[in-house]
Amino acid sequence: MTRRRFVRILLTLAVSGGCLAYILWQLNVRRTAHILVHSDLGWFAGAVLVMLAGVPPMAYRWQKLLEARGIRERLSWLMRSYLVSYTAGQVLPTAVGGDASRVYESARRHPGRLGDLTAIVLLERALGGVATLVLAAIGFALAVGRYDVGPYLWIEGAFVLGTIVLGVLFFSHRARGPLRRFVPFLRRLRVERPLRALYEGVHVFRRHVRLMAWISLLTLGVQAVRVLAIWMAGRSVGIELSPRPYYVMGPLLFLVILVPFTINGLAVREAFFVSFLTQLGVDKESALACGFLFFVVTIALALPGAVILGVENLRGVARPRASELR
């Protein structure tokens, strides 16, 4: 094990331990367990269905971005890959692990296109981040004068700034000149070629304005519907808030768990629920129960992918390349 990896593991454990300590210090674990045991399974099932309903439109989005780069792929396989990526995300760092799974599997089917495939998945993630920020802005507008969520403006502001900077770097033609200054340094690190391929793969989409516009709207719609899954998890444990505050909390939660602090956002997610919902008058135990139940929703979302992988392994299914499917 390298020193860098060892330090990263220690930092991950430190963050996880700190978040867990914060949670345990804040609440009564026995009462939280009681709330979970008596949760409403109907609302829970609704949350799972809402999350699953987002898979087909996101697979369609992926298909259209691939087609723009001349890569043809079946919608059914893309949906399968999305479901498998949710399974991978349970054991790898948050959504980043799921993205890596999609890149790996699609690269096996389309040899020589790793740069384009990675760029497209990264672009999808960026579009999701932008849609999330738009939802967060709408949520804050709805919350003004009703909920005390001021501290979270700083979190949103940091993500907005980072998104703007990345957007300029990847899509502005004028940014290419300043970026060239870093080429010698990146070559010494031996990462210049993959980073150049990634940059070019994203930058080329500046010519697809209409495609980017309607895909952004599609992404915004999917994200807006998925926020309702968090609201349903809250209703399942007896939190009687309207969907309005969840449109403040939900987008920020989606952004926070993208950062690979812990495995699948464990503890960070629950701490965020406790921190946010208690400011809205929700007791700490119900807030934690809501966060944990939403975690269970993500586990349920990963089950179809686990079944798919299990069946394929039992049958010895070889994943054919795209050229063999035509």
JOVEN-V562560 format. One record per backbone hydrogen bond with DSSP energy under -1.0 kcal/mol. CO is the residue of the C=O (numbers start at 1). NH is the residue of the N-H. Records with the same first field share a line. If there is no record, write none. Layout:
CO: NH, NH
//
This chain:
2: 6
3: 7
4: 8
5: 9
6: 10
7: 11
8: 12
9: 13
10: 14
11: 15
12: 16
13: 17
14: 18
15: 19
16: 20
17: 21
18: 22
19: 23
20: 24
21: 25
22: 26
23: 27
28: 32
29: 33
30: 34
31: 35
32: 36
33: 37
34: 38
36: 39
40: 44
41: 45
42: 46
43: 47
44: 48
45: 49
46: 50
47: 51
48: 52
49: 53
52: 55
54: 58
55: 59
56: 60
57: 61
58: 62
59: 63
60: 64
61: 65
62: 66
63: 67
64: 68
66: 69, 71
67: 70
74: 78
75: 79
76: 80
77: 81
78: 82
79: 83
80: 84
81: 85
82: 86
83: 87
84: 88
85: 89
87: 90
88: 91, 92
93: 97
94: 97
95: 99
96: 100
97: 101
98: 102
99: 103
100: 104
101: 105
102: 106
103: 107
104: 108
106: 110
109: 322
110: 113
113: 117
114: 118
115: 119
116: 120
117: 121
118: 122
119: 123
120: 124
121: 125
122: 126
123: 127
124: 128
125: 129
126: 130
127: 131
128: 132
129: 133
130: 134
131: 135
132: 136
133: 137
134: 138
135: 139
136: 140
137: 141
138: 142
139: 143
140: 144
143: 146, 147
147: 149
149: 152
150: 153
152: 156
153: 157
154: 158
155: 159
156: 160
157: 161
158: 162
159: 163
160: 164
161: 165
162: 166
163: 167
164: 168
165: 169
166: 170
167: 171
168: 172
173: 176
175: 179
176: 180
178: 181
179: 182
180: 183
182: 186
183: 187
184: 188
185: 189
186: 191
191: 195
192: 196
193: 197
194: 198
195: 199
196: 200
197: 201
198: 202
199: 203
200: 204
202: 205
203: 206
204: 207
205: 208
208: 212
209: 213
210: 214
211: 215
212: 216
213: 217
214: 218
215: 219
216: 220
217: 221
218: 222
219: 223
220: 224
221: 225
222: 226
223: 227
225: 228
226: 229
227: 231
228: 232
229: 233
230: 234
231: 235
232: 236
234: 239
235: 238
236: 40
244: 247
245: 248, 249
246: 250
249: 253
250: 254
251: 255
252: 256
253: 257
256: 259
259: 261
262: 265
263: 266
265: 269
266: 268
267: 271
268: 272
269: 273
270: 274
271: 275
272: 276
273: 277
274: 278
276: 279
277: 280, 282
278: 281
283: 287
284: 288
285: 289
286: 290
287: 291
288: 292
289: 293
290: 294
291: 295
292: 296
293: 297
294: 298
295: 299
296: 300
297: 301
298: 302
302: 306
303: 307
304: 308
305: 309
306: 310
307: 311
308: 312
309: 313
310: 314
311: 315
312: 317
321: 324
322: 325
//
